[in-house]
Amino acid sequence: MAKRVVITGLGTVNPLGIGVEASWDAILKGKSGIGEITRFDASQYPSKIAGEVKDFRPGDFITQKQIKRMDIFIQFALASARMAMEDSKLVINSKNENEVGVIVGCGLGGLNTIERYHKLLLTSGPHKVTPFFIPMLIGNMASGNISIEFRAKGPNSSPATACAAGSHAIGDAYHAIRSGIATAMIAGGVESVITPLAVAGFSNMRALSTRNHEPEKASRPFEKNRDGFVIAEGCGILILEELTSALDRGAKIYAEIVGYGMSGDAYHITAPAPDGKGFARCMEMALEDASLTYRDVDYINAHGTSTGLNDLCETMAIKAVFKERCKEIPVSSTKSMTGHLLGGAGGLEAIFSVLTIRDGIIPPTINYEVPDPECDLDYVPNVARKAKVDVVMSNTFGFGGTNASLLFKRFEM
C-alpha cells in the first residue's frame, strides 16, 4: 500500500527575503523583489534587471572554509536546507540516516564559478584554477553538500530539467517516500546564474523583459503588455516525510503532497507545444496520481513566466483540464514578485502553495494592469485574496518541453 507523504519543514533564500515568513509576508503585500542588476555592469545589455538575493550572509549558515569552496548556488541550498531542517526538527542519526535522502534540482549549476575561473585561466594560466573548481560548479553538489552536512545517506540525486527541476525534485522525493525507499527527503530547487554570460544568452534569445525603467513592474504574467521573464535566483527546500514517522515524533504538518505529474512536449527546444497540450497532460497526470478530479482544485500556482507563449499556452491548458470551472479557479503567478528562479522556481513556489493552504490567503499576480483578451482567467490581480483552500496545484515547465505539476492538500487523518 502506498505511503502518505506530508511536509514538515520549509526553508528559502530568494529575492523577497531570507527565510519563509519574511518572504511570505512580502508576497501577501504584493512586494516586488526585482531591481537593477548589481552583480556586474549590465549597461550594454538589452535587459538590465533581475531578482537578486539581498542581504544574504552565508556565514550565518555555513563556515568560512565551506564558503570558499562553494559556488553561491550551493550556499543558497545549504542555507535553505538548514532553515527547513530546523523548522522540521527532524533529527538524522545512526538509526535513520540510511532512510533520509536529498533531491535538489538545479538547471545550470555553478555558472558563476565557470565564468570566474575561465577568465582567470585566460589571464593567469591553468595553475590559478582552484582544485575545488569541479565540485563548485556541478549541479548535483547542492544535493551532495546537503547530504554531507546532515548525514543523510538515503537516495541522493539532482534533476537538471531546466525550469521544472525543483518540482521534479519534489515529485521524485515524494515517490521515493510513497514507495518505501525513504522515510524522509530533503527536496527542492536552486539556481544562481545572474551572470554576464547567462543574461547575454537569455537576452539574445529575446526571452527577458527589457522594461528596465520600471524593474518592479517588469514581471507581469498573463498581462497584455508582458515582454519577457525577469531572471532571478534563490532556493526553496521542503522536508517531505512519511506520515507515520511525522506523527510518531509529533512533527508540525503543513500539508500533504498527494499528486505528481510529468510529461514531455516533444515539440521544440524552447517553445511549448501548441494549445498547451503538454502542460495539460501533465496536470491531468497529477490529478490522476492523486485520485482527484478537476473539481477538487481550489487554486493554481501557475508557472506564469510573463512571456507571450508560456502564459497563453498555460491558460489554454488550464481551460482544457478544468473545463467549465476554468474561470472559477484562482490562478496566480508569484513570479510577478520574485522573478523567475529557473531551476529554483518549483521549490519556492511549492512553499508558497503550502502556505496558501495553511493561511487561507491566495497570493496575487502583481503588475496586472491591462487584461490580455487571450488570457482571460481569474489571475488574482494585484491584491492577495482570502479564501478557504484545501487543494493547490503548482505548475512548472522548462525548456526542452519538460513539464511538472504537483498537488498539495490540506492534511487530514
C-alpha positions as CSV (number, residue, x, y, z in Angstrom):
1,M,0.0,0.0,0.0
2,A,1.4,3.4,-1.0
3,K,2.5,5.5,2.0
4,R,1.2,9.0,2.6
5,V,3.7,11.9,2.4
6,V,3.5,15.1,4.4
7,I,5.5,18.3,4.5
8,T,7.1,19.1,7.9
9,G,9.7,21.8,7.2
10,L,10.3,24.8,4.9
11,G,13.3,27.0,4.1
12,T,14.1,29.6,1.5
13,V,16.5,32.2,0.2
14,N,15.0,34.3,-2.6
15,P,14.8,37.9,-3.9
16,L,12.0,38.7,-1.4
17,G,13.8,37.7,1.8
18,I,15.9,35.3,3.8
19,G,13.5,32.8,5.4
20,V,10.0,31.6,4.9
21,E,7.9,34.1,6.9
22,A,9.7,37.2,5.6
23,S,9.2,36.0,2.1
24,W,5.6,35.1,2.6
25,D,4.8,38.4,4.2
26,A,6.3,40.2,1.2
27,I,4.3,38.0,-1.2
28,L,1.0,38.8,0.6
29,K,1.8,42.5,0.5
30,G,2.4,42.3,-3.3
31,K,6.0,43.5,-3.0
32,S,8.5,43.1,-5.8
33,G,12.0,41.7,-5.4
34,I,13.1,42.9,-8.8
35,G,15.7,45.7,-9.3
36,E,18.7,46.8,-11.4
37,I,21.5,44.2,-11.8
38,T,24.3,44.9,-9.3
39,R,26.4,41.8,-9.9
40,F,28.1,43.2,-13.0
41,D,27.9,46.1,-15.3
42,A,24.8,45.4,-17.4
43,S,24.8,48.8,-19.2
44,Q,25.4,47.2,-22.6
45,Y,22.8,44.5,-22.1
46,P,19.2,44.7,-23.5
47,S,17.9,43.5,-20.1
48,K,19.4,45.3,-17.1
49,I,17.2,43.9,-14.3
50,A,17.0,40.8,-12.2
51,G,15.7,39.3,-8.9
52,E,18.9,39.3,-6.9
53,V,19.0,37.9,-3.4
54,K,19.7,40.7,-1.0
55,D,21.4,40.7,2.4
56,F,22.4,37.0,2.3
57,R,25.1,36.3,4.8
58,P,26.4,32.8,4.2
59,G,28.4,32.9,7.4
60,D,25.0,32.7,9.2
61,F,24.6,29.2,7.9
62,I,28.0,27.7,6.9
63,T,31.6,28.0,7.8
64,Q,34.1,30.3,6.1
65,K,36.0,27.3,4.9
66,Q,32.9,26.0,3.2
67,I,32.1,29.4,1.7
68,K,35.4,29.5,-0.1
69,R,34.8,26.0,-1.6
70,M,31.2,26.6,-2.8
71,D,29.5,28.4,-5.6
72,I,26.7,30.7,-4.4
73,F,24.0,28.3,-5.6
74,I,25.4,25.7,-3.1
75,Q,25.4,28.3,-0.4
76,F,21.8,29.1,-1.1
77,A,20.9,25.4,-1.0
78,L,22.7,24.7,2.3
79,A,21.2,27.8,4.0
80,S,17.7,26.9,2.8
81,A,18.1,23.2,3.9
82,R,19.3,24.3,7.3
83,M,16.3,26.5,7.8
84,A,14.0,23.7,6.6
85,M,15.6,21.1,8.9
86,E,15.4,23.5,11.9
87,D,11.7,24.1,11.1
88,S,11.0,20.4,10.8
89,K,13.0,19.4,13.9
90,L,13.9,16.2,12.0
91,V,16.9,14.6,13.6
92,I,19.1,12.4,11.5
93,N,21.1,9.8,13.4
94,S,22.6,6.3,13.1
95,K,19.1,4.9,13.4
96,N,17.5,6.7,10.4
97,E,20.4,8.1,8.3
98,N,20.0,5.5,5.6
99,E,16.3,6.3,5.2
100,V,16.7,10.1,4.7
101,G,17.7,11.3,1.3
102,V,18.2,14.5,-0.7
103,I,17.0,15.6,-4.1
104,V,17.6,19.2,-5.1
105,G,17.0,20.2,-8.7
106,C,19.3,22.7,-10.5
107,G,19.2,23.9,-14.1
108,L,22.6,25.4,-14.8
109,G,24.8,24.8,-11.7
110,G,27.9,26.9,-10.9
111,L,28.0,29.3,-13.9
112,N,29.4,32.0,-11.6
113,T,32.4,29.7,-10.9
114,I,32.8,28.8,-14.6
115,E,32.9,32.4,-15.7
116,R,35.2,33.5,-12.9
117,Y,37.8,30.7,-13.4
118,H,37.7,30.7,-17.2
119,K,38.7,34.4,-17.1
120,L,41.5,33.6,-14.6
121,L,42.6,30.7,-16.8
122,L,43.0,33.0,-19.8
123,T,44.7,35.8,-17.9
124,S,46.9,33.9,-15.5
125,G,47.2,30.3,-16.7
126,P,46.0,26.9,-15.5
127,H,47.8,26.9,-12.2
128,K,45.4,29.6,-11.0
129,V,42.3,27.4,-11.3
130,T,41.3,26.1,-7.8
131,P,41.3,22.3,-7.2
132,F,37.7,22.9,-6.0
133,F,36.6,24.1,-9.4
134,I,34.7,21.0,-10.4
135,P,32.9,20.4,-7.1
136,M,32.0,24.1,-7.0
137,L,30.2,24.0,-10.4
138,I,28.4,20.7,-10.9
139,G,24.7,20.9,-10.3
140,N,24.3,17.9,-8.0
141,M,26.6,19.5,-5.4
142,A,23.6,21.2,-3.9
143,S,22.3,17.7,-3.0
144,G,25.7,16.4,-2.3
145,N,26.7,19.1,0.2
146,I,23.3,18.9,2.0
147,S,23.7,15.2,2.3
148,I,27.1,15.5,3.8
149,E,26.1,18.3,6.1
150,F,23.2,16.4,7.7
151,R,24.5,12.9,7.2
152,A,21.5,11.9,5.0
153,K,22.5,8.6,3.4
154,G,19.3,7.8,1.5
155,P,18.5,8.5,-2.1
156,N,20.6,11.3,-3.5
157,S,20.2,12.9,-6.9
158,S,19.6,16.2,-8.8
159,P,17.3,16.7,-11.7
160,A,18.7,19.1,-14.3
161,T,15.4,19.7,-16.0
162,A,15.7,23.5,-16.6
163,C,12.8,25.5,-15.0
164,A,11.0,22.3,-13.9
165,A,13.9,20.9,-11.9
166,G,12.7,22.0,-8.5
167,S,9.3,20.4,-9.0
168,H,10.7,17.3,-10.5
169,A,13.0,17.0,-7.4
170,I,10.0,17.3,-5.0
171,G,7.9,14.8,-7.1
172,D,10.8,12.3,-7.2
173,A,11.2,12.7,-3.4
174,Y,7.5,12.1,-3.0
175,H,7.7,8.9,-5.0
176,A,10.7,7.7,-3.0
177,I,8.8,8.0,0.3
178,R,5.5,6.8,-1.1
179,S,7.2,3.6,-2.4
180,G,9.0,2.9,0.9
181,I,12.5,3.7,-0.4
182,A,12.9,6.5,2.1
183,T,11.3,7.8,5.3
184,A,12.1,11.4,4.8
185,M,13.6,13.6,2.0
186,I,15.1,17.0,1.8
187,A,13.9,18.3,-1.6
188,G,13.5,21.4,-3.7
189,G,15.3,23.5,-6.3
190,V,18.1,26.1,-6.5
191,E,19.7,28.4,-9.0
192,S,22.1,31.4,-9.1
193,V,23.1,32.4,-12.6
194,I,22.7,36.2,-12.7
195,T,26.0,36.4,-14.7
196,P,27.2,38.2,-17.8
197,L,27.0,35.0,-19.9
198,A,23.6,33.8,-18.8
199,V,22.0,37.3,-19.1
200,A,23.5,37.7,-22.5
201,G,22.2,34.3,-23.6
202,F,18.7,34.8,-22.4
203,S,18.7,38.4,-23.7
204,N,19.8,37.4,-27.2
205,M,17.1,34.8,-27.5
206,R,14.7,37.6,-26.5
207,A,13.4,35.8,-23.5
208,L,14.0,38.6,-20.9
209,S,11.9,41.7,-20.2
210,T,13.5,45.0,-21.2
211,R,11.3,47.1,-19.0
212,N,14.5,48.5,-17.5
213,H,13.0,51.8,-16.4
214,E,10.5,50.1,-14.2
215,P,12.2,47.0,-12.7
216,E,9.4,46.3,-10.1
217,K,6.8,46.3,-12.9
218,A,8.7,44.2,-15.4
219,S,7.4,40.8,-14.4
220,R,3.7,40.9,-15.4
221,P,2.4,37.3,-16.0
222,F,-0.8,37.0,-18.1
223,E,-0.9,40.8,-18.7
224,K,-1.3,42.2,-22.2
225,N,2.0,44.2,-22.1
226,R,4.2,41.5,-20.8
227,D,7.5,41.4,-22.7
228,G,9.6,38.5,-21.2
229,F,10.6,37.0,-17.9
230,V,12.9,38.5,-15.3
231,I,15.9,36.3,-14.4
232,A,16.1,35.7,-10.6
233,E,18.0,33.5,-8.1
234,G,17.4,31.6,-4.9
235,C,16.3,28.4,-3.4
236,G,13.3,26.7,-1.9
237,I,13.7,23.5,0.2
238,L,10.9,21.3,1.8
239,I,11.2,18.4,4.2
240,L,9.0,15.6,3.0
241,E,8.2,12.8,5.5
242,E,6.3,9.6,5.6
243,L,3.1,10.3,7.7
244,T,3.7,7.7,10.4
245,S,7.2,9.0,11.0
246,A,5.9,12.6,11.3
247,L,3.1,11.6,13.6
248,D,5.4,9.5,15.8
249,R,7.7,12.3,16.5
250,G,4.9,14.9,16.9
251,A,6.0,16.9,13.9
252,K,4.2,20.0,12.7
253,I,2.5,19.2,9.4
254,Y,2.0,21.9,6.8
255,A,0.2,19.9,4.2
256,E,0.2,16.6,2.4
257,I,1.6,16.1,-1.1
258,V,-0.9,13.9,-3.0
259,G,-0.1,14.1,-6.7
260,Y,2.8,14.4,-9.2
261,G,2.6,14.6,-13.0
262,M,5.4,14.9,-15.5
263,S,5.3,15.0,-19.3
264,G,7.3,15.9,-22.4
265,D,6.2,18.1,-25.2
266,A,8.4,16.5,-27.9
267,Y,7.9,19.7,-29.9
268,H,10.6,22.5,-29.6
269,I,13.7,23.3,-27.6
270,T,12.2,26.5,-26.1
271,A,8.6,26.9,-27.2
272,P,5.7,25.0,-25.5
273,A,3.6,22.6,-27.5
274,P,0.7,24.4,-29.3
275,D,-2.5,24.8,-27.3
276,G,-0.6,23.8,-24.2
277,K,-1.2,20.1,-24.8
278,G,1.9,19.0,-22.9
279,F,1.0,21.2,-20.0
280,A,-2.5,19.9,-19.9
281,R,-1.4,16.3,-20.0
282,C,1.0,16.9,-17.1
283,M,-1.8,18.5,-15.0
284,E,-4.1,15.6,-15.8
285,M,-1.5,13.1,-14.7
286,A,-1.1,14.8,-11.4
287,L,-4.8,14.7,-10.8
288,E,-4.9,11.0,-11.7
289,D,-2.0,10.3,-9.4
290,A,-3.8,12.0,-6.5
291,S,-7.2,10.3,-7.3
292,L,-8.7,13.8,-7.6
293,T,-10.7,15.4,-10.3
294,Y,-10.6,18.9,-11.8
295,R,-13.5,19.8,-9.5
296,D,-11.3,19.3,-6.4
297,V,-8.6,22.0,-7.0
298,D,-9.1,25.3,-5.2
299,Y,-6.1,27.3,-6.5
300,I,-3.4,27.0,-9.2
301,N,0.1,28.4,-8.6
302,A,0.9,28.9,-12.2
303,H,4.3,28.7,-14.0
304,G,3.3,32.1,-15.3
305,T,6.6,33.4,-16.6
306,S,5.5,36.7,-18.1
307,T,6.4,35.5,-21.7
308,G,3.9,35.6,-24.5
309,L,3.9,32.0,-25.4
310,N,4.1,30.4,-21.9
311,D,1.3,32.4,-20.4
312,L,-1.0,31.9,-23.4
313,C,-0.3,28.1,-23.5
314,E,-0.7,27.7,-19.8
315,T,-4.1,29.5,-19.9
316,M,-5.2,27.2,-22.8
317,A,-4.1,24.1,-20.8
318,I,-6.0,25.2,-17.7
319,K,-9.1,25.7,-19.8
320,A,-8.7,22.2,-21.3
321,V,-8.2,20.5,-18.0
322,F,-10.6,22.4,-15.8
323,K,-13.4,22.7,-18.4
324,E,-16.4,24.7,-17.1
325,R,-14.6,25.5,-13.9
326,C,-11.6,27.2,-15.5
327,K,-12.8,30.7,-14.8
328,E,-13.8,29.9,-11.3
329,I,-10.4,28.8,-10.1
330,P,-8.0,31.4,-8.9
331,V,-4.7,31.3,-10.8
332,S,-1.8,33.4,-9.9
333,S,1.9,33.7,-10.6
334,T,4.3,34.6,-7.7
335,K,7.0,35.1,-10.4
336,S,5.4,38.6,-10.7
337,M,7.1,39.4,-7.4
338,T,10.1,37.0,-7.3
339,G,11.1,36.9,-10.9
340,H,11.9,33.5,-12.4
341,L,14.3,31.4,-10.3
342,L,14.8,28.9,-13.2
343,G,15.7,25.6,-11.5
344,G,14.8,27.1,-8.2
345,A,11.3,28.1,-9.1
346,G,9.5,24.8,-8.3
347,G,10.9,24.7,-4.8
348,L,10.0,28.2,-3.9
349,E,6.5,28.0,-5.5
350,A,5.8,24.8,-3.7
351,I,6.5,26.6,-0.4
352,F,4.0,29.4,-1.4
353,S,1.5,26.7,-2.4
354,V,1.7,25.1,1.0
355,L,1.4,28.4,2.9
356,T,-1.7,29.3,0.8
357,I,-3.3,26.2,2.3
358,R,-2.0,27.0,5.8
359,D,-3.2,30.6,5.9
360,G,-6.1,30.7,3.6
361,I,-4.7,33.6,1.5
362,I,-4.1,33.4,-2.2
363,P,-1.0,35.3,-3.5
364,P,-1.7,38.0,-6.1
365,T,-0.4,38.4,-9.6
366,I,1.0,41.9,-9.4
367,N,1.5,44.4,-12.3
368,Y,-1.7,43.2,-13.8
369,E,-2.9,46.4,-15.5
370,V,-4.2,45.7,-19.0
371,P,-6.0,42.4,-19.4
372,D,-5.0,40.2,-22.4
373,P,-8.1,39.0,-24.2
374,E,-6.5,35.7,-24.8
375,C,-5.5,35.2,-21.2
376,D,-8.9,35.6,-19.6
377,L,-8.9,33.6,-16.3
378,D,-9.0,34.8,-12.7
379,Y,-5.4,35.8,-12.1
380,V,-6.0,37.3,-8.7
381,P,-4.9,40.7,-9.9
382,N,-2.6,42.9,-7.7
383,V,-4.1,42.1,-4.3
384,A,-4.0,38.9,-2.2
385,R,-7.3,37.2,-1.6
386,K,-8.6,35.4,1.5
387,A,-10.2,32.0,0.6
388,K,-10.5,28.5,2.1
389,V,-8.0,26.5,0.1
390,D,-7.8,22.7,0.5
391,V,-6.1,21.7,-2.7
392,V,-3.4,23.5,-4.7
393,M,-1.8,22.7,-8.0
394,S,1.7,24.0,-8.7
395,N,3.0,24.0,-12.2
396,T,6.5,24.4,-13.6
397,F,7.5,23.9,-17.2
398,G,11.0,24.0,-18.8
399,F,13.0,24.4,-22.0
400,G,13.2,21.2,-23.9
401,G,9.5,20.6,-23.3
402,T,9.9,19.2,-19.8
403,N,6.8,19.6,-17.5
404,A,5.9,19.1,-13.9
405,S,2.8,19.5,-11.8
406,L,2.4,18.9,-8.1
407,L,-0.7,18.7,-5.9
408,F,-0.8,19.7,-2.3
409,K,-3.7,19.0,0.0
410,R,-4.8,20.2,3.5
411,F,-3.7,17.4,5.9
412,E,-6.5,15.3,7.5
413,M,-6.1,12.0,9.2
